[in-house]
């Protein structure tokens, strides 16, 4: 199933206007439904009467803020999509010790984005 989705931001990738996201549903190893959009996987966060809220699979591990909302119908159309990932799409399971490296890389990127207060000089 291919749907048009509005993109906000993707890790190292800004799609062109009119990009068609590849969206499909899968099952986890434990049998829970997962939503996959352009290689990023989401797990169900909350089921409401008319919608289902999804969060990135890396929310707990990497504090990823990406979210999606789909309709609670058999078609499950995407209604909202916040694609602000802080990691690349994960195509396979991580190897031992890889999570620590990803956390360090994320912390280093955040340091680069924040100004170093010791280098700021004030004219008095």
C-alpha positions as CSV (number, residue, x, y, z in Angstrom):
1,X,0.0,0.0,0.0
2,X,1.5,3.4,-1.0
3,X,0.0,6.6,0.5
4,X,0.9,10.3,0.2
5,X,2.3,11.6,3.4
6,X,3.5,15.1,4.5
7,X,7.1,15.0,5.7
8,X,8.5,17.2,8.4
9,X,12.1,15.9,8.7
10,X,14.0,12.7,8.1
11,X,17.4,11.7,9.4
12,X,19.9,12.8,6.7
13,X,17.2,12.8,4.0
14,X,14.7,15.4,2.8
15,X,12.3,13.9,0.3
16,X,11.3,15.8,-2.8
17,X,7.8,17.3,-3.1
18,X,5.2,14.6,-3.9
19,X,7.3,11.8,-2.5
20,X,5.2,8.7,-2.1
21,X,6.0,7.0,1.2
22,X,6.0,3.2,1.3
23,X,3.7,2.2,4.1
24,X,2.8,-1.3,5.3
25,X,1.9,-3.2,8.4
26,X,4.0,-6.1,9.8
27,X,4.0,-8.3,12.9
28,X,6.8,-8.2,15.5
29,X,8.5,-11.4,16.7
30,X,6.1,-11.3,19.7
31,X,3.1,-11.0,17.4
32,X,2.2,-7.4,18.0
33,X,1.3,-5.2,15.0
34,X,3.9,-2.7,13.7
35,X,3.6,0.1,11.2
36,X,6.4,0.6,8.7
37,X,6.9,3.9,6.8
38,X,9.9,4.2,4.5
39,X,11.9,1.6,6.5
40,X,11.1,3.2,9.9
41,X,9.1,0.9,12.2
42,X,6.5,2.1,14.7
43,X,4.8,0.3,17.6
44,X,1.3,0.9,18.9
45,X,1.2,3.5,21.7
46,X,-2.5,3.9,22.2
47,X,-5.7,2.6,20.6
48,X,-8.6,5.0,20.6
49,X,-12.2,4.7,19.2
50,X,-11.3,6.2,15.8
51,X,-7.5,6.3,15.7
52,X,-4.4,4.4,16.6
53,X,-1.3,6.3,17.8
54,X,2.1,4.9,16.9
55,X,5.6,5.7,18.3
56,X,8.9,5.0,16.7
57,X,10.4,1.6,17.7
58,X,13.5,3.5,19.0
59,X,11.5,5.8,21.3
60,X,12.8,4.2,24.5
61,X,16.3,3.2,23.3
62,X,17.2,6.4,21.5
63,X,14.6,8.9,22.7
64,X,13.3,9.3,19.1
65,X,10.4,11.7,18.8
66,X,8.8,10.3,15.6
67,X,5.1,9.6,15.8
68,X,2.2,8.6,13.5
69,X,-1.6,8.4,13.8
70,X,-3.7,6.0,11.7
71,X,-7.4,5.5,11.4
72,X,-8.8,2.6,13.5
73,X,-10.3,0.9,10.4
74,X,-9.2,-2.1,8.4
75,X,-7.5,0.2,5.8
76,X,-5.6,2.0,8.6
77,X,-5.0,5.2,6.6
78,X,-2.3,7.6,8.0
79,X,-3.8,10.8,9.4
80,X,-0.8,12.4,11.0
81,X,2.9,11.8,10.5
82,X,5.8,13.4,12.4
83,X,8.9,12.0,10.9
84,X,11.6,13.6,13.1
85,X,13.9,10.6,13.6
86,X,17.3,11.0,15.2
87,X,18.6,7.7,13.7
88,X,18.7,5.9,10.3
89,X,16.1,3.4,9.4
90,X,16.8,0.0,11.0
91,X,16.5,-2.9,8.6
92,X,17.6,-5.6,11.0
93,X,18.1,-6.3,14.7
94,X,21.0,-4.6,16.4
95,X,24.0,-6.5,17.4
96,X,25.3,-6.5,21.0
97,X,26.9,-3.2,22.0
98,X,25.5,-1.3,19.0
99,X,22.9,0.5,21.0
100,X,25.6,2.1,23.2
101,X,27.4,3.3,20.0
102,X,24.1,4.8,18.6
103,X,23.5,6.6,21.9
104,X,27.0,8.1,21.8
105,X,26.6,9.2,18.2
106,X,23.2,10.9,19.0
107,X,24.8,12.7,22.0
108,X,27.7,13.9,19.8
109,X,25.2,15.2,17.2
110,X,23.3,17.1,19.9
111,X,26.5,18.6,21.2
112,X,27.3,20.0,17.7
113,X,23.9,21.6,17.5
114,X,24.1,23.4,20.9
115,X,26.4,26.4,21.2
116,X,29.3,26.1,23.6
117,X,28.6,28.6,26.4
118,X,32.3,28.9,27.3
119,X,33.0,30.4,23.9
120,X,30.3,33.1,24.2
121,X,31.8,36.4,25.3
122,X,29.7,39.3,26.6
123,X,30.7,42.9,26.2
124,X,30.4,44.6,29.5
